[in-house]
């Protein structure tokens, strides 16, 4: 469970770090989220990811596979969300999302197969 937590917190930290570096505006209703808040979230989520990994102890190959599997599942959810709403991100839209989703599905299947075999 700590590995999955570490993966989720890593994604959150990366998203906030990217937002702070790229100076991307986020507006919710009429509230513009300040960049310093993303910097704080990057630091806190990064620490949580680090400490979740430390609580688990040394990662084995199967633990690393689970960590990467979790990252790909999160990516697959984001891709399906963007695709279903017809959004464009980094110039990717439509069939580009379909290709990324197929790639994610193949990697997820391979990682699950690897995790199930000794």
Buried (B, 14 or more C-beta within 10 A) or exposed (E): EBBBBBBBBBBBBBBBBEBBEEEEEEEEEEEEBEBEEBBEBBBBBBEBBBBBBEEBEEBEEBBEBBBBBBBBBBBBEBBBEBBEEEEEEEEBEEEBBEEBBEBBEEBBEEBEEBBEEE
